[in-house]
Structures are given as structure tokens and as C-alpha cells.
Amino acid sequence: MPVVIDGATVDLATITYKPRGDGPFPTLVFHHGSGSFRDPKAVAQWFVVRGWAVIAPARRGRGGSTGSDEEWLVCSEASARQGADRALRDIEAMTPVLTAQPFVDRSRLAIGGQSRGGILSVAWSGQHPEVRAVINFVGGWIDEPCRHSTSINQSLLNRGVAWGQKSLWLYGDNDSYYSLSHTRANFAAFQTAGGKGVFHAYKPPAELKNGHQIGTVPQLWTADVEAYLRERGLPADLAN
């Protein structure tokens, strides 16, 4: 679908999962990380069997979307800010188009994502009080070997403080990008700045060598996501 971003028309590629029927359905817009666009199949199917629609859009230059990818993987605070702002402009432009579809219940909208998609979801929510839930899977912008990683990640996460509601932060041990000590410190800084949230850490199963991929193992986080959705007044139980 066409979306105007920074004054240019971009052909936006998306993957959509939804239950049978016309809806409208509670809807999760789920954002991808820094690498090549990946279908969030495990997360999407988890939500669909609970009566949700899930839309996974690809930002510019990824997954079939036109335009150029200028988010960068550079250890520079200035580059990180520019790249994150560009990604947030993508999300700001695409979300109204995605949620205007007739199967979307805009009164029950959640946003979430994996890795960069997770941190962007937290940051974006700070300007969008209408969002009902924010789910951050292993969110971060730049990994720990970068000496600016703490300031970059905390600065971006703290943009979500203004949302004023509890966001859900899900992280895994043995993450190849972010240690639990790093992500716990980011969460503590978020709380100190006035942010509200719930942090959960999981030990991934032996066959999952990288805790950064906990989103693919719903048995780790099912109970916590269900509890969070219920607290937010959103569907959490398996649909009939």
C-alpha cells in the first residue's frame, strides 16, 4: 500500500494475520528489528488464536518496501538519533494507513516489536496515548560493544515515559546483543524517569542458543503476556 513519508510516496510491504471473519478485531502492529525483515510468525499466531489481527509492516528499504534503509549500525550517538528518528517517522506515517483497514478495531490497538522494533514501539508510544498496550521483545537500538550503547538505548526508551501506562518488557538470558544487566539498567533508568512498565527475563531452552530470539518460544512468555493484556482490558484467552 502507498504511504507518504518525508514527502515521498513509499510502497509499503506488510504481512497480515487475522482470524476468520470481518472483524473488527483488536490489532497488534508489530515492528521488525535491524536485520532483514522477518515474518513474526510465532508471535502473530499466538495473538490470532486469541482473536487478534496482527500487522507486520516493513520499514523503508526492507522486506519489499521501497525507499532506502538509512537506520545504520554505527556506534555514534548522532547517527543513532538520526536513524531512530527516521524509523519513527516511518511508523508515524504508516500506522494511520494500517489501522484504517476495516478489520481493525482502533479502540483496541497494541504496538510491539522485536529488537529495534521493540525499542521503537516503546519510544513511539510516548506520543500516542490512544495505544492500549505496548509489548517490547528484547528491545534495543545498538548492542553493548558500542561504548555509547547505554546512553543511546536509554535515551530512546525514555521517549516512551510520556505514555504514562505500563508497557511490557520481555528479555532473554544469553542474548548475543544485550546482557540482562544492560537491559535491567535500561528499565531502571526508564522507571527513574517516570516510566511505568513490567520487566520479565527468561532463560531460553537449550536448543535456543540466543536469548535474543525468545519471541519464537511462546511457552516462555505466554502467562506474562496474558496477564498483561488482561490488566489492560484486552483479550487474552484462546478464542472459541
Backbone bond lengths (Angstrom), bond angles and torsions (degrees), N, CA, C in turn:
res aa  C-N    CA-C-N  psi(-1)  N-CA   C-N-CA  omega(-1)  CA-C   N-CA-C  phi
1 M - - - 1.459 - - 1.524 108.64 -
2 P 1.349 117.70 146.34 1.465 120.69 -179.15 1.526 111.79 -79.15
3 V 1.335 115.58 136.90 1.461 122.49 177.39 1.521 107.53 -136.12
4 V 1.325 117.22 136.52 1.457 120.86 176.90 1.522 108.74 -91.57
5 I 1.354 116.43 119.48 1.461 122.58 178.89 1.520 107.66 -130.04
6 D 1.303 116.61 128.29 1.471 122.28 -179.13 1.521 111.65 52.58
7 G 1.327 116.33 36.97 1.450 121.49 175.27 1.510 115.78 82.09
8 A 1.334 117.39 0.30 1.473 120.76 179.53 1.522 109.56 -119.98
9 T 1.326 116.36 147.70 1.455 121.02 178.43 1.525 109.92 -83.87
10 V 1.323 115.23 126.01 1.460 122.78 179.11 1.520 108.49 -114.15
11 D 1.316 117.04 135.01 1.461 120.75 172.68 1.528 107.39 -83.98
12 L 1.315 115.92 110.40 1.459 122.69 -173.82 1.520 110.59 -90.15
13 A 1.321 115.83 126.67 1.464 121.36 176.29 1.519 109.21 -96.36
14 T 1.324 116.77 137.29 1.461 121.22 178.54 1.520 110.02 -139.68
15 I 1.315 114.58 157.38 1.465 121.89 166.29 1.522 106.37 -116.45
16 T 1.318 117.27 130.51 1.463 121.58 -178.66 1.520 110.29 -121.92
17 Y 1.301 115.08 131.58 1.459 123.04 171.45 1.529 107.13 -115.31
18 K 1.326 117.25 139.90 1.451 118.68 174.34 1.520 110.48 -157.55
19 P 1.322 115.91 157.03 1.465 119.07 177.44 1.526 111.31 -67.67
20 R 1.301 115.65 171.65 1.460 119.41 174.03 1.521 109.93 -67.58
21 G 1.306 114.65 149.65 1.451 119.68 179.06 1.518 111.65 105.80
22 D 1.321 114.38 -179.01 1.456 121.04 -174.37 1.523 112.98 -95.74
23 G 1.325 117.28 -16.26 1.450 119.14 -176.42 1.525 110.71 81.52
24 P 1.327 118.87 -155.87 1.475 125.33 6.20 1.528 112.38 -73.76
25 F 1.331 114.97 148.30 1.450 122.56 -177.51 1.532 110.90 -112.64
26 P 1.336 116.65 148.24 1.464 116.64 165.65 1.520 107.82 -57.00
27 T 1.314 117.11 142.02 1.470 119.82 -169.48 1.521 111.04 -131.87
28 L 1.329 114.38 135.09 1.457 122.99 172.29 1.519 108.88 -106.52
29 V 1.332 117.34 122.46 1.463 121.80 169.95 1.522 106.30 -95.20
30 F 1.337 115.92 119.11 1.464 121.20 -170.27 1.525 110.07 -117.72
31 H 1.351 115.63 124.82 1.459 121.79 -172.16 1.528 112.27 -105.36
32 H 1.320 115.18 144.32 1.462 122.29 -174.70 1.529 111.83 -85.74
33 G 1.338 114.73 173.20 1.455 121.65 -178.29 1.512 113.29 -90.11
34 S 1.334 115.16 -155.09 1.463 120.31 -172.32 1.515 113.79 -83.58
35 G 1.323 117.53 -23.33 1.451 120.18 -177.02 1.520 111.87 -81.71
36 S 1.309 116.11 -157.66 1.453 120.08 177.73 1.525 109.24 -65.50
37 F 1.312 115.39 147.85 1.464 120.99 -178.28 1.522 110.07 -60.39
38 R 1.346 115.55 131.67 1.462 120.45 178.53 1.520 109.83 -123.81
39 D 1.299 115.04 140.73 1.453 121.82 176.47 1.531 108.73 -68.56
40 P 1.338 118.91 119.43 1.472 121.11 -179.02 1.519 111.61 -81.35
41 K 1.315 115.87 58.38 1.460 121.45 -168.04 1.523 113.40 -58.85
42 A 1.338 117.56 -45.57 1.467 119.92 -175.77 1.525 111.04 -64.73
43 V 1.328 116.97 -45.45 1.462 120.81 178.59 1.524 110.09 -64.29
44 A 1.327 116.71 -45.11 1.463 120.29 -177.54 1.524 111.68 -62.05
45 Q 1.311 117.50 -45.06 1.460 119.69 -179.04 1.522 111.46 -65.79
46 W 1.337 116.29 -34.66 1.469 120.26 177.25 1.524 109.93 -58.92
47 F 1.314 116.48 -43.95 1.460 120.04 -178.57 1.524 111.87 -74.04
48 V 1.316 117.47 -39.95 1.466 119.82 -176.40 1.525 111.89 -60.91
49 V 1.319 117.99 -40.40 1.471 119.32 -179.30 1.525 111.70 -71.47
50 R 1.318 116.41 -6.91 1.468 121.26 174.12 1.528 111.11 -105.28
51 G 1.330 116.11 14.47 1.457 120.85 173.16 1.512 115.90 90.57
52 W 1.335 116.97 12.22 1.457 121.37 -178.79 1.529 111.98 -97.64
53 A 1.321 115.49 152.55 1.468 121.75 162.08 1.523 107.79 -95.15
54 V 1.328 116.11 148.48 1.462 121.92 178.08 1.524 108.21 -130.17
55 I 1.326 116.48 127.78 1.460 121.91 176.89 1.515 107.98 -116.60
56 A 1.325 116.56 124.67 1.465 121.99 179.62 1.531 108.29 -115.21
57 P 1.330 118.35 98.66 1.460 121.02 179.60 1.526 111.71 -87.89
58 A 1.311 116.10 154.23 1.468 121.72 175.46 1.529 108.27 -104.68
59 R 1.316 116.54 127.44 1.461 120.31 177.93 1.530 109.97 -69.22
60 R 1.323 116.15 171.84 1.466 121.22 -174.79 1.534 112.01 -52.36
61 G 1.326 114.45 134.66 1.460 120.62 176.39 1.508 114.80 77.73
62 R 1.320 118.49 12.34 1.465 122.02 -178.96 1.521 110.88 -130.26
63 G 1.305 115.48 149.42 1.453 121.90 166.62 1.511 116.53 53.01
64 G 1.327 117.96 26.75 1.453 121.08 -179.36 1.510 114.40 100.22
65 S 1.345 117.93 -10.55 1.467 119.68 174.13 1.524 109.10 -74.78
66 T 1.323 115.97 140.78 1.466 120.03 179.32 1.529 110.36 -78.53
67 G 1.319 115.67 178.04 1.447 120.61 -175.96 1.516 110.36 92.51
68 S 1.321 115.99 -175.93 1.463 120.28 -176.96 1.517 110.91 -115.07
69 D 1.327 114.75 146.96 1.457 121.73 175.63 1.527 107.95 -85.88
70 E 1.314 116.38 111.16 1.464 121.00 179.93 1.532 110.86 -124.51
71 E 1.336 116.46 34.84 1.465 119.30 179.70 1.530 111.69 -83.82
72 W 1.288 118.19 -27.18 1.458 124.87 172.36 1.530 114.32 64.47
73 L 1.332 114.08 148.46 1.468 122.77 174.30 1.523 107.99 -118.98
74 V 1.321 115.53 56.11 1.458 122.34 -174.64 1.525 109.14 -111.07
75 C 1.330 116.08 136.77 1.470 120.65 -179.94 1.521 109.62 -82.72
76 S 1.312 115.05 75.67 1.456 122.17 -179.61 1.516 107.44 -147.58
77 E 1.325 116.85 129.89 1.458 119.34 -179.34 1.530 110.90 -64.50
78 A 1.314 117.12 -38.07 1.465 119.80 179.03 1.525 111.14 -65.48
79 S 1.344 117.12 -44.55 1.466 120.30 179.44 1.519 111.29 -66.13
80 A 1.329 116.20 -38.51 1.462 119.80 178.39 1.525 110.71 -62.03
81 R 1.320 116.54 -44.11 1.459 120.34 179.87 1.523 110.76 -63.47
82 Q 1.329 117.04 -43.33 1.463 120.22 179.68 1.526 111.07 -64.80
83 G 1.345 116.16 -44.66 1.459 119.70 -179.09 1.513 112.40 -65.44
84 A 1.338 116.43 -42.10 1.463 119.90 179.75 1.523 111.01 -67.60
85 D 1.327 116.88 -40.25 1.469 119.46 177.88 1.527 110.87 -62.24
86 R 1.327 116.53 -38.41 1.458 119.91 178.04 1.527 110.50 -64.15
87 A 1.330 116.47 -44.49 1.465 120.42 179.15 1.526 110.85 -63.45
88 L 1.325 117.07 -39.60 1.461 120.05 178.85 1.523 111.43 -67.26
89 R 1.324 117.46 -32.26 1.469 119.19 174.81 1.528 110.45 -66.55
90 D 1.321 116.85 -36.25 1.462 120.14 174.61 1.530 110.19 -58.60
91 I 1.335 115.66 -49.42 1.461 120.58 -177.44 1.524 110.62 -64.44
92 E 1.334 116.12 -41.49 1.464 120.15 -179.60 1.528 110.83 -62.18
93 A 1.317 117.50 -38.95 1.457 120.92 -178.05 1.524 112.02 -76.95
94 M 1.325 116.41 -38.53 1.465 118.62 -173.47 1.523 113.14 -80.58
95 T 1.320 118.67 -30.01 1.462 120.00 -172.17 1.527 113.12 -60.74
96 P 1.341 120.17 -46.61 1.475 117.93 178.53 1.521 113.39 -61.41
97 V 1.326 116.90 -32.81 1.468 120.26 178.92 1.526 109.85 -69.80
98 L 1.319 116.08 -44.98 1.465 120.11 -179.28 1.520 111.51 -63.83
99 T 1.324 116.11 -43.60 1.465 119.51 -173.66 1.525 113.10 -82.99
100 A 1.338 117.50 -4.80 1.462 120.69 174.85 1.525 111.85 -79.16
101 Q 1.318 117.72 -8.10 1.464 120.58 -179.39 1.537 109.76 -66.26
102 P 1.331 117.40 144.23 1.470 120.32 -169.47 1.523 114.75 -65.61
103 F 1.325 118.41 -19.27 1.471 118.92 -179.32 1.527 112.48 -84.25
104 V 1.331 118.59 -3.96 1.462 122.72 -176.16 1.523 110.63 -91.35
105 D 1.327 116.29 127.54 1.459 122.18 170.46 1.531 107.18 -89.60
106 R 1.312 116.58 100.06 1.466 120.50 -173.91 1.530 112.74 -70.57
107 S 1.328 117.10 -12.04 1.465 119.34 175.13 1.521 111.90 -82.41
108 R 1.330 116.49 -8.25 1.469 120.86 178.85 1.529 108.54 -132.31
109 L 1.317 114.32 68.17 1.453 121.75 -176.43 1.525 110.28 -106.59
110 A 1.324 116.41 130.73 1.463 122.71 174.07 1.516 108.64 -120.71
111 I 1.328 115.14 152.93 1.460 120.61 176.03 1.513 107.92 -129.01
112 G 1.329 115.29 143.59 1.453 119.65 179.07 1.510 110.13 -160.90
113 G 1.327 114.68 179.27 1.451 118.08 178.70 1.505 112.12 179.20
114 Q 1.325 113.11 171.94 1.450 123.79 -178.49 1.522 109.73 -108.70
115 S 1.338 117.69 129.55 1.458 123.54 174.22 1.536 110.42 59.78
116 R 1.328 119.41 -115.83 1.463 118.76 176.33 1.524 111.54 -60.11
117 G 1.304 116.95 -32.75 1.461 119.31 176.16 1.510 112.45 -64.29
118 G 1.339 117.07 -32.89 1.456 120.57 178.31 1.512 112.66 -69.52
119 I 1.328 116.67 -47.17 1.467 119.45 -179.74 1.520 111.08 -68.00
120 L 1.323 117.76 -34.82 1.462 120.83 176.48 1.526 110.90 -65.37
121 S 1.318 117.41 -36.66 1.468 120.91 179.36 1.521 110.77 -63.95
122 V 1.333 116.60 -43.89 1.461 119.98 177.34 1.523 109.80 -62.15
123 A 1.334 116.98 -47.91 1.464 120.89 -177.66 1.528 111.57 -62.23
124 W 1.325 117.14 -45.35 1.463 121.72 -176.65 1.520 111.64 -64.22
125 S 1.325 116.96 -34.92 1.458 120.33 -176.77 1.519 112.27 -62.19
126 G 1.338 117.07 -24.60 1.452 120.01 -178.37 1.516 114.49 -59.92
127 Q 1.321 116.86 -21.93 1.462 121.69 178.56 1.525 112.13 -107.80
128 H 1.347 116.78 11.71 1.469 118.94 -173.41 1.525 111.10 -138.41
129 P 1.331 116.04 79.91 1.459 119.66 -178.92 1.516 113.82 -65.06
130 E 1.325 117.63 -15.79 1.462 120.31 -179.68 1.520 113.13 -72.26
131 V 1.330 118.07 -17.52 1.463 121.14 179.69 1.522 109.47 -68.16
132 R 1.321 116.78 135.62 1.465 120.99 -175.62 1.520 113.58 -91.37
133 A 1.333 117.65 -24.84 1.465 120.53 -177.78 1.522 109.42 -152.87
134 V 1.329 115.86 147.04 1.466 122.78 177.86 1.523 107.65 -131.58
135 I 1.347 116.05 122.12 1.466 120.98 -176.11 1.521 109.10 -123.54
136 N 1.313 115.20 116.00 1.456 123.61 -173.82 1.524 110.05 -108.49
137 F 1.329 116.47 104.90 1.465 121.84 174.34 1.534 108.82 -90.32
138 V 1.323 116.44 111.07 1.477 125.59 172.80 1.528 112.27 47.85
139 G 1.322 116.33 44.97 1.450 120.47 -173.31 1.525 114.62 -72.12
140 G 1.320 115.01 140.58 1.454 123.64 174.89 1.513 108.68 -176.60
141 W 1.332 116.69 156.71 1.455 120.33 179.49 1.524 112.50 -99.94
142 I 1.324 116.81 -43.98 1.467 120.78 -178.45 1.519 108.13 -134.66
143 D 1.339 117.08 139.89 1.460 119.96 -172.13 1.525 111.99 -79.61
144 E 1.325 114.78 167.16 1.459 121.93 -168.50 1.532 116.43 -60.28
145 P 1.321 121.47 -31.91 1.465 118.12 178.46 1.525 113.75 -56.25
146 C 1.328 117.23 -22.10 1.464 120.28 174.96 1.529 108.63 -73.08
147 R 1.309 116.90 127.56 1.464 120.22 -176.12 1.521 112.63 -68.80
148 H 1.328 117.05 -13.45 1.458 120.71 177.54 1.533 112.11 -100.33
149 S 1.330 117.53 9.69 1.468 119.67 -171.08 1.527 112.08 -60.62
150 T 1.322 117.59 -40.90 1.458 119.24 -177.83 1.522 111.07 -63.72
151 S 1.316 118.01 -48.78 1.460 120.17 -178.09 1.526 111.43 -67.25
152 I 1.334 116.99 -38.26 1.467 120.12 179.51 1.525 110.27 -64.88
153 N 1.322 116.71 -51.15 1.462 120.16 -175.53 1.526 111.82 -67.16
154 Q 1.326 116.99 -41.99 1.458 118.81 -179.12 1.525 111.63 -68.17
155 S 1.316 117.17 -38.85 1.462 119.78 179.22 1.522 111.46 -61.46
156 L 1.327 116.54 -41.85 1.465 119.83 -178.68 1.523 111.16 -72.48
157 L 1.317 117.66 -43.16 1.464 120.51 178.13 1.521 111.51 -61.39
158 N 1.321 116.29 -38.01 1.463 119.28 -177.02 1.522 113.53 -68.06
159 R 1.336 117.46 -12.56 1.457 118.63 173.21 1.532 111.28 -64.66
160 G 1.327 116.34 -20.86 1.458 120.43 -179.95 1.512 114.68 -84.17
161 V 1.327 117.83 -3.93 1.465 120.73 -179.34 1.521 111.15 -56.95
162 A 1.320 116.71 -38.68 1.468 121.28 -174.26 1.525 113.20 -65.72
163 W 1.331 118.14 -15.26 1.474 118.72 178.34 1.526 109.93 -59.77
164 G 1.314 117.02 -38.19 1.454 121.67 172.29 1.507 116.27 80.59
165 Q 1.331 117.37 -1.49 1.467 121.69 177.95 1.532 109.00 -114.12
166 K 1.318 116.21 171.70 1.455 119.63 179.85 1.527 111.54 -77.10
167 S 1.318 116.37 123.42 1.461 121.42 169.70 1.524 108.42 -97.21
168 L 1.317 116.22 161.93 1.468 122.11 -176.72 1.521 109.10 -112.76
169 W 1.348 116.82 122.97 1.455 123.56 -176.94 1.523 108.46 -113.89
170 L 1.326 116.76 120.51 1.467 122.63 -176.23 1.525 109.22 -121.70
171 Y 1.337 116.73 120.57 1.461 121.71 -176.42 1.521 110.38 -134.21
172 G 1.336 115.26 158.36 1.457 121.14 -178.28 1.516 112.42 -119.77
173 D 1.319 115.49 146.62 1.461 120.54 172.12 1.531 108.93 -68.58
174 N 1.315 115.67 156.43 1.474 121.47 178.39 1.527 111.66 60.08
175 D 1.321 115.41 39.75 1.466 121.74 175.87 1.531 107.86 -80.00
176 S 1.322 116.71 130.33 1.468 120.14 -176.24 1.528 112.92 -72.66
177 Y 1.333 117.65 -11.21 1.462 121.26 -179.00 1.534 112.70 -109.98
178 Y 1.336 116.02 -40.26 1.456 120.49 -172.77 1.525 110.61 -134.15
179 S 1.319 116.47 119.98 1.459 119.97 174.98 1.527 109.34 -73.00
180 L 1.327 116.03 159.06 1.455 118.78 177.83 1.527 111.40 -65.53
181 S 1.319 118.14 -30.90 1.467 118.95 177.09 1.534 110.29 -63.73
182 H 1.321 116.86 -37.89 1.466 120.89 177.84 1.527 110.88 -66.84
183 T 1.310 117.38 -48.14 1.466 119.69 -175.69 1.528 111.32 -71.71
184 R 1.316 117.63 -34.56 1.473 119.04 175.12 1.529 110.54 -64.33
185 A 1.326 117.27 -39.29 1.461 120.16 177.49 1.523 111.08 -64.60
186 N 1.331 117.02 -38.08 1.466 120.70 176.60 1.523 110.76 -62.75
187 F 1.322 116.11 -42.33 1.466 120.13 179.68 1.527 110.63 -66.37
188 A 1.322 116.72 -40.95 1.466 120.14 178.47 1.530 110.77 -62.11
189 A 1.335 116.61 -40.24 1.465 120.21 177.96 1.527 110.65 -65.04
190 F 1.327 116.49 -38.70 1.462 121.90 177.08 1.528 110.16 -60.57
191 Q 1.320 116.79 -45.07 1.459 120.43 179.01 1.532 111.28 -66.12
192 T 1.320 116.64 -41.88 1.460 120.49 179.08 1.526 111.36 -59.80
193 A 1.345 115.65 -33.76 1.462 120.71 179.07 1.527 112.45 -78.03
194 G 1.332 116.83 -3.15 1.454 121.22 178.73 1.512 114.88 106.81
195 G 1.336 117.50 2.20 1.455 121.07 -179.93 1.516 112.64 -73.61
196 K 1.322 115.28 151.88 1.459 121.97 177.67 1.524 108.66 -114.97
197 G 1.315 116.09 138.58 1.451 118.51 -179.21 1.508 111.78 -174.49
198 V 1.329 114.05 173.04 1.456 122.79 175.94 1.519 106.89 -127.62
199 F 1.322 116.64 128.79 1.464 122.49 -177.67 1.523 109.17 -111.52
200 H 1.345 116.33 130.13 1.467 121.84 175.20 1.520 109.01 -128.06
201 A 1.308 115.68 138.11 1.467 121.82 176.33 1.525 108.49 -120.82
202 Y 1.329 115.99 141.16 1.459 121.66 -174.98 1.522 111.02 -127.69
203 K 1.295 115.14 145.02 1.463 121.21 171.29 1.518 107.16 -91.64
204 P 1.313 118.17 113.24 1.468 119.41 -176.27 1.525 111.18 -69.99
205 P 1.326 117.64 154.66 1.462 120.13 176.70 1.519 111.21 -64.43
206 A 1.317 115.28 159.96 1.466 120.55 -173.88 1.523 112.19 -57.70
207 E 1.316 117.00 -34.57 1.464 119.56 -176.75 1.528 112.05 -73.44
208 L 1.330 117.67 -15.48 1.460 121.49 176.99 1.518 107.45 -98.86
209 K 1.295 116.84 97.97 1.462 121.25 -171.60 1.528 113.10 -74.71
210 N 1.318 117.68 -15.86 1.459 121.09 -175.33 1.525 109.32 -124.95
211 G 1.333 116.53 115.47 1.454 120.77 179.47 1.515 113.68 -64.15
212 H 1.326 117.61 -10.91 1.463 121.00 177.50 1.530 111.45 -68.89
213 Q 1.323 117.04 -12.07 1.460 121.07 -176.62 1.521 113.04 -107.69
214 I 1.332 118.04 26.93 1.467 119.45 -178.15 1.528 112.60 -62.78
215 G 1.323 117.72 -21.03 1.456 119.48 178.16 1.515 113.39 -60.44
216 T 1.320 117.08 -21.81 1.468 121.00 -179.80 1.529 112.33 -84.29
217 V 1.330 117.42 -1.05 1.475 121.27 -176.28 1.529 108.89 -124.12
218 P 1.332 117.88 79.16 1.462 120.04 -174.35 1.523 114.83 -59.59
219 Q 1.334 118.52 -26.92 1.455 118.66 -179.03 1.522 112.57 -62.32
220 L 1.341 116.82 -20.55 1.459 119.70 177.51 1.530 111.31 -70.47
221 W 1.318 117.15 -41.75 1.459 120.84 -168.02 1.524 115.68 -116.38
222 T 1.318 117.94 1.20 1.464 120.57 -176.17 1.525 112.46 -54.43
223 A 1.318 117.64 -52.02 1.469 119.99 -175.64 1.527 111.19 -61.15
224 D 1.325 116.99 -39.01 1.464 120.17 -177.25 1.525 111.96 -72.54
225 V 1.326 117.51 -38.45 1.461 119.64 177.98 1.530 110.18 -70.17
226 E 1.319 117.12 -40.56 1.464 119.24 176.31 1.531 111.00 -58.87
227 A 1.321 116.54 -45.63 1.461 120.03 -179.78 1.524 110.99 -61.91
228 Y 1.317 116.39 -41.15 1.459 120.54 -179.90 1.532 111.30 -64.40
229 L 1.323 116.62 -46.25 1.460 119.80 -179.75 1.523 111.05 -62.38
230 R 1.325 117.37 -41.24 1.472 119.52 178.56 1.531 110.33 -61.78
231 E 1.319 116.30 -42.51 1.459 119.91 179.32 1.522 111.42 -61.77
232 R 1.329 116.07 -32.77 1.458 120.61 179.67 1.535 112.22 -85.13
233 G 1.338 117.16 3.02 1.458 120.96 179.49 1.510 113.82 73.37
234 L 1.339 116.55 30.70 1.456 122.33 -176.34 1.525 110.63 -118.44
235 P 1.343 118.06 156.77 1.461 120.41 -177.95 1.527 112.09 -61.09
236 A 1.331 115.54 133.87 1.461 120.96 -179.80 1.512 113.07 -132.79
237 D 1.319 118.17 -14.83 1.451 121.67 -175.62 1.523 111.18 -92.76
238 L 1.321 115.74 155.93 1.456 120.32 177.27 1.523 110.04 -60.30
239 A 1.333 115.35 133.49 1.462 120.04 179.38 1.524 110.23 -72.31
240 N 1.318 115.99 151.22 1.470 120.70 178.31 1.528 110.32 -75.11
